[in-house]
Amino acid sequence: MKFKVFCTLFLLMIFPFDHNVDEAQAGFFKGAELQLGSGYRRGELDWNIAGDTSGKNPNVLSELEWENLDIFQTAAEGRVWFGSTRQPGLSLYIKGAATYGWILDGDNRDSDYAGDDRTLEFSRSENSGKDGNILDLSIGIGPQWSFYQQQFTIALLAGWSYLEQNLEISDGYQTVALDPSFLGPIPGLDSRYDTEWWGPWLGTDLTWRLTEQVTLCGSFAWHFAEYEAEANWNLRTDLAHPVSFRHRADGRGLTLDVAMQYQLTAAWLLDLSYGYQDWKADDGDSWTYGAGGGSSKTRLNEVNWRSHAVTLDLGYRF
């Protein structure tokens, strides 16, 4: 259903273009822009599962949290404009972006419960979440209108995005256990949890030229996502390796970016930006695979990924 809504809105967005315009005019190249930069990102991810497929026994059986993830990231973003001489205030706007980040530091907590609502905790470990990486890819297309001699522009976009968070767990320390002899350091802990989010999105880009050199930019997108993840719990001899369990659910995401752009020369520009992401998946499935074969299924209650990023970019306009 969500894909039908997406396709319908996309057709409405591109409808303003005059399809009777001569093909050479409609495909007229108006300009392009490429930006490269790097910056700092802070992220956190959590998920929890229930004891059975109905979401009970208990309603939260196991919960994992990665917090205070310090990420150094590099990013590339490109934009291209095409237009018609018969409609100078209207352009076909295409943009794409790629971000890769290295997780430098972070914390992890792994808790298991025997009672509903996170009660009767019988196991907890406090671990390091450092190492791992993240990847964001996105592409979008749609019409862009300019007003007041290009002092203000607005674009309505449809696109596709793909994200990864490849997380690790190491340097473990058991803080809660039924058997006190298990308390203390966890030697050899080197587990991983790898996620994927992908699907279409709808959004808008805005620019407001404050002065000849300074432009304020903003973008917003709502994502319709599929979520999948797989994990390797390396110390669990009762589980299969390298895939101990898998997760799948329908998700959604919100991305918001705000930037201040300074025109250094006619071609070069400097861009300081802030980006926020909030992704959520729920009511999914979790499959656990045994070391001797076979699998069991329970309910994946929810997954949450949030991040804040500050990036400095250098751009060039063609």
Beta strands, then each sheet from edge to edge (+ up, - down):
strand 1: 28-49
strand 2: 62-84
strand 3: 87-115
strand 4: 119-128
strand 5: 132-147
strand 6: 152-177
strand 7: 184-209
strand 8: 214-232
strand 9: 245-263
strand 10: 268-289
strand 11: 295-317
sheet 1: 1+ 2- 3+ 4- 6+ 5-
sheet 2: 1+ 11- 10+ 9- 8+ 7-
end
